[in-house]
Amino acid sequence: MKGKKHSAEQIIRKLREADGMLAAGKTIGQACQALEVSEQTFHRWRNQYGGMKAEEAKRLKELETENKRLKKLLAEAELDKAILKEALQGNF
């Protein structure tokens, strides 16, 4: 079964709801069940987004996407450079 994709804002909102439930005396399992996420997902979200505001989480996602794009461009440039170097040496 494929899971849902949550936006950064939704994750922040669910973490705040969970904090409220935990403060009210519920267990982590009960809070996760109410939020319809697994405990593993809850802990991963808390590690990644704990203490962030929605704007900060959105900016983090944008930076991760930009970083992925730049890494891909760098890999392509390095490949082109290696091909040109090989062509200059006459090893083709």
Secondary structure, 3 states (H helix, E strand, C coil): CCCCCCCHHHHHHHHHHHHHHHHCCCCHHHHHHHHCCCHHHHHHHHHHHCCCCHHHHHHHHHHHHHHHHHHHHHHHHHHHHHHHHHHHHCCC
